[in-house]
């Protein structure tokens, strides 16, 4: 049998696999993924059944169903007071990891650097590596898991292409303040750094 070669031999299994196995081994509640202990709401089940019965069961367009894209655009406008073009600025993916991977692949080229904040979601680095980039790890400051903006400023250089930062942060739950967002905006103003 022909062996399958890994492009990421140094990357182990995902944290979800590890945590799910530990929960199973110790008969613990698994909080690592979305495993609700309740059924989906009846209204949702009825809507899904209706749409399947109505023949809405084919592949959607690659970027997402046009009406869904339009509704997302409306929500973005209502929530963030920002106009977006649903046809060119919104893409629906099958999950967050796919979205992250696609964004990294689209913007990062070999030799460029991506700043991530540790602890970090374990899919960031493999995506950067596959794009030929280098991940720059910056630790969050405990106990609040805050960002040391001086370290970020020092880490930014001409090779910096992207900063990956989410709020609430995954996995710590730390939330960026308005001041944090203003500092970040100033750091990347007039650069080609992508904020993801």
PyMOL commands that set and color helices and strands:
alter all, ss='L'
color gray80, all
select helices_A, chain A and resi 15-25+42-53+66-80+96-107+124-130+149-155+178-188
alter helices_A, ss='H'
color red, helices_A
select strands_A, chain A and resi 113-118+134-139+160-164+194-195
alter strands_A, ss='S'
color yellow, strands_A
deselect
rebuild
show_as cartoon
